[in-house]
Amino acid sequence: MESIHQAIKCLSALAQESRLEAFRLLVRAGEQGMSAGDISDQLGIPPATLSFHLKELATTGLVQQTRHGRSIIYAIDANVIAALMDFLTQDCCQGRPELCQLEQRPNCREDAC
């Protein structure tokens, strides 16, 4: 994460219910991502509304969009998420992350991936 301002943009984008739900769904989908239509169907968010929210997530870099034929596939950018997590936990517990148990947490739970 380059700056506190970039972290604020990412966190602000996630501080909205529909965007957070879409982001968490994409986290579960992994690197293969999901089409906007599938996201809309699973979350029950109208396509036009979802498009606005996905654009906000893409603007921050948390989500990437790739065109596949007539569909746009959305997927998380694991590097941006890792950078945000590193930024948030930098110098955790006075530079001793083992005290916070951050090093012991798996990156991806079996029930989430």
TORRO-962310 format. One record per residue: x, y, z of N, C-alpha, C, O in turn; chain. Coordinates in pm, 1 decimal. Atoms other than C-alpha are relative to their C-alpha. Layout:
REM residues N
     n_east    n_north       n_up    ca_east   ca_north      ca_up     c_east    c_north       c_up     o_east    o_north       o_up   ch
          X          Y          Z          X          Y          Z          X          Y          Z          X          Y          Z    A
...
This chain:
REM residues 113
     n_east    n_north       n_up    ca_east   ca_north      ca_up     c_east    c_north       c_up     o_east    o_north       o_up   ch
       86.5     -116.3        0.0        0.0        0.0        0.0       91.1      122.5        0.0      175.8      139.5       87.7    A
      -89.3     -113.5       17.8      160.9      318.9     -116.6      -17.2      108.1      106.0       80.3      171.7      146.1    A
       21.2     -109.7      -94.1        0.5      557.8      128.6     -124.7      -23.6       83.3     -206.6     -111.2       55.3    A
      119.3        5.7      -84.4     -254.1      609.4      398.3     -123.6       38.2      -82.2     -233.8       -9.9      -55.4    A
      113.4      -42.7       83.3     -472.2      775.8      134.1      -54.8     -116.2      -82.9     -176.1     -128.4     -100.4    A
       45.6      117.0       75.5     -483.4      457.3      -75.3      -73.3      -96.7       92.2     -175.1     -154.2       53.8    A
       67.0       87.8      -97.2     -572.2      254.6      236.0     -139.3       53.6       32.4     -234.8      -23.4       42.2    A
      130.0      -61.0      -29.9     -852.8      499.4      314.7      -97.4      -22.7     -115.8     -214.9      -50.8      -92.3    A
       86.6       24.7      115.9     -990.0      463.5      -40.8      -50.9     -143.9       -0.4     -168.8     -168.9      -25.4    A
       40.2      141.5       -2.7     -991.3       84.1      -10.8     -101.0      -25.6      110.9     -203.8      -89.4       88.4    A
       89.3       23.2     -113.3    -1152.4       84.6      332.0     -133.9       70.6      -19.8     -238.3       18.0       18.6    A
      124.7      -72.2       27.5    -1408.0      345.8      225.3      -86.5      -76.9      -99.0     -208.7      -81.8      -84.9    A
       75.7       78.3       98.1    -1506.8      131.0      -71.5      -66.4     -120.0       65.8     -176.3     -159.3       26.7    A
       54.9      117.4      -68.4    -1562.8     -164.3      161.6     -101.5       36.6      108.1     -168.9      -50.9      162.5    A
       88.4      -45.1     -108.1    -1763.3       45.7      408.5     -142.0       25.4      -50.2     -207.9      120.0       -7.1    A
      135.5       -7.5       53.7    -2086.4       -5.2      214.8      -47.5     -144.1      -16.1       24.5     -227.8      -70.6    A
       47.7      137.8      -10.7    -2301.3     -315.7      256.3        6.2      -78.9     -131.3       59.4     -189.8     -133.8    A
        1.7       73.7      127.2    -2349.6     -413.7     -109.1      140.7      -24.5      -52.6      170.3     -132.7     -103.4    A
     -137.6       17.9       46.7    -1984.4     -355.6     -196.5       73.3     -102.8       84.5      148.4     -184.7       31.5    A
      -65.4       98.0      -87.1    -1867.0     -552.9      105.8      -49.6     -140.9      -31.2       29.7     -234.9      -34.2    A
       54.4      131.6       36.0    -2100.3     -840.7       15.6       58.9      -48.9     -132.3       96.2     -165.6     -144.1    A
      -57.1       37.8      129.9    -1975.7     -839.7     -345.0      147.4      -35.8       14.9      193.8     -134.0      -43.1    A
     -142.1       27.2      -22.5    -1613.7     -824.5     -231.1       19.5     -135.7       66.9      104.1     -214.4       24.3    A
      -13.1      128.1      -70.9    -1658.3    -1115.8       10.3      -37.3     -117.2      -90.8       24.1     -223.6      -82.7    A
       36.2      104.3       95.9    -1830.7    -1318.9     -261.7      116.1      -25.5      -96.4      146.5     -140.4     -128.6    A
     -113.9       14.6       90.2    -1536.9    -1252.6     -493.7      119.9      -62.6       70.4      196.0     -136.9        8.3    A
     -106.8       64.8      -76.9    -1292.6    -1351.3     -219.0      -23.0     -150.7        0.8       70.3     -228.6      -18.9    A
       32.5      143.3        0.0    -1472.7    -1685.9     -195.5       19.5      -61.8     -138.1       59.1     -177.8     -149.2    A
      -13.4       51.4      137.0    -1467.4    -1722.7     -575.5      146.0      -21.1      -38.3      176.0     -102.9     -125.2    A
     -142.1       16.7       29.2    -1089.3    -1688.1     -579.4       41.7       67.1     -128.7      -26.5      155.7     -180.1    A
      -60.1      -66.3      115.9     -873.5    -1599.2     -875.3      -80.5      -15.7     -128.4      -63.4       63.4     -221.2    A
       81.8       17.1      121.1    -1122.7    -1731.7    -1132.2     -105.7      108.5      -12.0     -150.7      138.8     -122.5    A
       96.9     -107.9        2.0    -1365.3    -1456.6    -1034.7     -140.3      -44.7      -36.2     -170.9     -163.9      -37.9    A
      140.1       25.6       33.4    -1729.8    -1429.7    -1133.1      -48.0      105.9      -98.2        3.8      217.5     -101.8    A
       60.4      -98.1       90.3    -1936.6    -1262.0    -1399.8      -91.3       91.7       80.8     -139.7       55.5      188.1    A
       88.8      -95.3      -66.4    -2138.5     -957.1    -1306.2     -139.5      -59.1       16.0     -204.8      -38.1      118.2    A
      132.4       62.7       -7.2    -2456.1    -1152.6    -1383.7      -10.5     -100.0      113.4     -111.3     -103.7      184.0    A
        0.5       97.5     -109.4    -2363.2    -1431.7    -1142.7        3.0       68.6      135.9      -64.1       25.7      229.8    A
       -5.9      -74.9     -126.1    -2276.0    -1181.3     -871.1     -137.6       58.8       30.0     -186.7       49.4      142.5    A
      132.5      -59.4      -14.7    -2607.4    -1002.8     -927.4     -101.8     -103.8       45.6     -180.8      -78.4      136.5    A
       94.0      107.0      -35.6    -2800.9    -1330.7     -909.6       20.4      -47.9      143.3      -76.0      -64.7      218.0    A
      -27.3       53.8     -133.3    -2628.6    -1454.0     -595.3      -30.8       99.1      111.2      -74.3       59.7      219.5    A
       21.7     -100.4     -104.4    -2659.0    -1126.7     -405.7     -137.1       66.2       -8.2     -178.3      135.2       85.0    A
      130.5      -62.5       15.1    -2997.3    -1018.5     -539.9        8.0      150.9      -15.7      -81.4      223.9       27.1    A
      -19.6     -143.0       24.0    -2862.1     -678.9     -641.3      -28.5       26.7     -147.7       25.7      -42.5     -233.7    A
       28.1      -30.9      140.5    -3002.8     -522.3     -960.7      129.5       29.0      -77.2      221.1       90.9      -23.1    A
     -123.2      -16.1       78.2    -2742.5     -521.4    -1241.2       54.2      142.9       -5.5      175.0      162.6        7.5    A
      -48.2     -138.7        8.4    -2725.4     -141.1    -1273.7       61.5       44.7      131.9      164.6      112.1      133.0    A
      -52.4      -34.6     -132.2    -2673.9      -98.7     -899.6      132.0      -71.3       24.0      228.0      -11.3       72.3    A
     -122.3       77.8      -19.0    -2415.4     -375.9     -890.5      113.8       57.6      -82.9      227.3       65.0      -35.6    A
     -102.2      -57.8       87.1    -2228.2     -220.1    -1182.4       66.5      120.0       66.5      188.6      134.5       61.4    A
      -53.2     -116.1      -71.9    -2188.6      101.5     -981.8       93.6      -44.5      111.5      202.9       10.0      126.5    A
      -80.6       45.9     -113.6    -2056.7      -87.6     -678.6      127.9      -69.6      -45.5      233.4      -50.4       15.1    A
     -119.8       66.9       49.9    -1816.8     -304.2     -879.4       99.8      100.7      -56.3      221.0       82.8      -44.3    A
      -88.3     -105.7       50.4    -1680.9        8.4    -1047.6       75.0       65.3      115.2      194.2       93.8      103.5    A
      -65.3      -58.9     -117.1    -1608.9      156.2     -705.0      111.1      -90.8       52.2      219.2      -43.1       86.5    A
     -101.5       94.8      -46.8    -1422.2     -159.3     -599.9      117.1       -6.6      -97.8      232.6      -16.2      -56.1    A
     -105.9        5.3      101.0    -1228.6     -166.2     -927.3       86.8      125.2        4.2      207.7      117.7      -17.7    A
      -74.6     -125.4       -7.1    -1127.9      198.7     -888.1      107.4       -5.2      108.2      214.4       53.8       92.5    A
      -97.6       10.2     -109.3     -950.6      113.7     -562.3      109.5     -101.3      -29.9      215.4      -98.6       32.9    A
      -95.5      105.6       30.3     -770.1     -182.1     -717.3      -28.0     -129.8       73.0       37.8     -230.6       46.9    A
       32.9      122.6      -73.2     -927.5     -434.2     -480.1      -54.0     -107.8      -93.0      -36.9     -227.1      -67.9    A
       62.8       90.9       95.5    -1109.5     -590.0     -775.6       48.2       35.5     -140.3       61.2      152.7     -175.5    A
      -37.5      -17.9      140.1     -997.7     -639.8    -1134.9     -116.4      -44.0      -87.7     -195.3     -130.3      -49.4    A
      103.1       41.8       95.1    -1226.6     -666.2    -1433.6       66.2      -38.6     -131.6      156.6       29.2     -180.5    A
      -53.6       51.6      125.3    -1154.7     -867.9    -1746.5     -116.4      -38.5      -89.8     -210.1     -105.6      -46.7    A
      105.9       34.3       95.2    -1370.1     -897.9    -2055.3       28.0     -137.7      -58.6      137.8     -165.4     -107.1    A
       -3.5      132.4       62.3    -1440.3    -1253.8    -2170.7     -121.9      -10.1      -90.8     -232.6      -39.2      -45.4    A
      112.5       -0.8       93.4    -1653.0    -1238.9    -2483.2      -94.6      113.6       33.8      -55.5      230.3       34.9    A
      100.6     -101.4      -33.7    -1972.8    -1058.9    -2388.2       -9.8       25.3      149.5      -82.8      114.4      192.8    A
        7.1      -12.9     -146.0    -1916.9    -1098.3    -2013.9      121.4       73.6       54.7      229.8       70.8       -3.5    A
     -111.2      -57.2      -75.2    -1705.1     -902.3    -1771.5       15.0      -84.8      125.0      -80.4     -104.2      200.4    A
      -29.9       81.9     -116.6    -1539.7    -1119.1    -1508.8       70.2       87.8      102.8      166.1      158.3       71.5    A
      -58.5      -75.3     -110.1    -1460.0     -961.6    -1174.3       70.5      -97.4       92.6       18.1     -204.4      123.4    A
      -77.0       82.8      -91.8    -1193.3    -1103.9     -945.9       79.0       90.9       93.0      111.6      204.5       58.4    A
      -79.6      -77.8      -94.5    -1004.7     -986.7     -640.9      142.7       13.0      -51.9      189.2      -69.6     -130.5    A
     -143.2      -13.6       24.9     -650.8     -856.5     -673.3       68.9      -33.3      131.3       77.1       50.6      221.0    A
      -58.5       48.0     -125.0     -474.3    -1059.8     -406.3      118.1       85.0       44.5      142.3       98.6      164.4    A
     -114.6      -83.1      -36.6     -167.7     -834.5     -419.6      -43.9      127.9       70.3       18.8      170.6      167.3    A
       50.8     -122.8      -62.8     -369.0     -523.4     -334.8      -55.7      -31.9      138.4      -34.5       43.9      233.1    A
       55.3       39.6     -130.0     -550.8     -706.1      -54.6      112.6      -28.6       98.4      105.5       12.9      214.1    A
     -114.0       29.1      -87.1     -220.6     -834.3       86.5       69.5      128.6       43.0      109.6      142.4      158.6    A
      -63.5     -127.8      -33.5      -73.4     -483.9       69.7      -83.2       77.3      101.9      -28.0      140.2      192.3    A
       87.2      -67.0      -96.4     -375.9     -343.9      254.0       13.3      -64.5      137.6       24.0        5.4      238.3    A
      -14.5       69.8     -128.4     -348.7     -610.8      524.2      135.7       30.2       63.3      144.6       51.7      184.2    A
     -132.7      -33.7      -52.2       24.7     -545.4      558.7        1.4      141.5       56.0       57.8      166.2      162.6    A
        6.0     -138.6      -45.7      -42.1     -172.6      588.2      -73.9        9.9      133.3      -29.6       79.5      224.6    A
       81.3       -7.2     -121.6     -310.3     -225.5      853.5       68.7      -61.7      120.7       45.8      -19.2      233.9    A
      -62.5       71.0     -112.0      -95.6     -457.4     1063.0      148.0       33.0       15.6      218.6      -30.9       93.7    A
     -140.0      -41.2       -9.4      238.5     -284.4     1014.3       31.6       38.2      144.1      -43.5      111.8      208.1    A
      -44.9      -27.5     -136.8      424.6     -268.8     1344.1     -100.7      -45.6      104.9     -108.8       11.9      213.4    A
       97.1       54.9      -94.5      150.4     -472.5     1510.6       69.4      -41.4      129.0      177.6     -100.2      126.5    A
      -51.5       39.8     -131.6      209.9     -523.4     1880.6      145.5       42.8       16.4      230.5      -35.7       58.3    A
     -132.9      -59.6      -12.8      514.5     -297.2     1876.6      104.8      -76.2      -80.3      216.7      -98.5      -34.1    A
      -93.0       68.6       87.8      674.0     -481.1     1587.9       15.3     -148.3       27.4      107.4     -211.7      -24.1    A
       -5.4      142.9      -33.3      605.6     -828.6     1729.1     -132.8      -64.9      -39.1     -216.4      -91.5       47.2    A
      127.9       53.4       46.7      325.0     -972.4     1514.1      -36.1     -135.2       60.1     -153.6     -172.0       62.5    A
       31.9      128.8      -62.6      355.8    -1310.9     1685.4      -87.6       18.2      123.8     -161.6      -72.9      160.9    A
       85.2      -28.1     -115.6      190.6    -1149.0     1988.3     -145.9       16.1      -41.5     -237.0      -14.3       35.6    A
      135.9      -18.9       52.5     -112.3    -1066.8     1774.2      -50.3     -124.6      -71.1     -165.3     -128.6     -115.1    A
       30.0      125.8       67.2     -110.3    -1416.2     1624.4      -29.8       19.5     -148.6      -97.7      -63.2     -209.5    A
       22.3      -23.5      142.6     -112.6    -1265.3     1275.0       75.4     -100.9      -85.3       25.8     -142.4     -190.1    A
      -79.5       94.1       78.1      161.0    -1500.2     1154.9      -58.8     -139.8        3.2      -30.6     -220.4      -85.4    A
       55.1      134.0      -15.0      -33.9    -1804.3     1273.2     -129.7      -18.8      -77.1     -175.5     -131.8      -94.0    A
      127.5        9.7       71.1     -349.5    -1726.5     1079.1       23.7      -42.5     -143.5      108.5       14.6     -212.0    A
      -15.5       38.8      141.0     -384.1    -1907.2      748.6      -54.1      109.9      -90.1     -146.1      182.8      -52.9    A
       45.2     -101.1       95.9     -425.4    -1685.4      444.5     -137.8      -30.0      -54.6     -211.6       60.7      -93.2    A
      126.5       38.0       61.0     -723.8    -1880.2      325.8      -58.6     -117.8       76.2       -1.8     -227.0       76.1    A
       65.9      108.7      -73.0     -960.6    -2084.8      539.3      -61.4      -97.6      -98.2     -106.8      -58.7     -205.8    A
       56.3      102.2       88.4    -1079.7    -2411.8      390.3     -147.0       25.7      -29.6     -193.2       -1.1     -140.5    A
      142.7      -22.0       21.6    -1443.6    -2312.5      436.7      -28.6      126.0      -80.4     -142.9      151.0     -118.5    A
       19.9     -124.0       73.9    -1387.9    -1982.6      256.3       55.8       -7.1     -141.6       28.0       80.8     -223.2    A
      -62.7        7.3      133.3    -1192.8    -2097.9      -48.2      -40.4     -125.1      -73.4        3.0     -147.1     -186.4    A
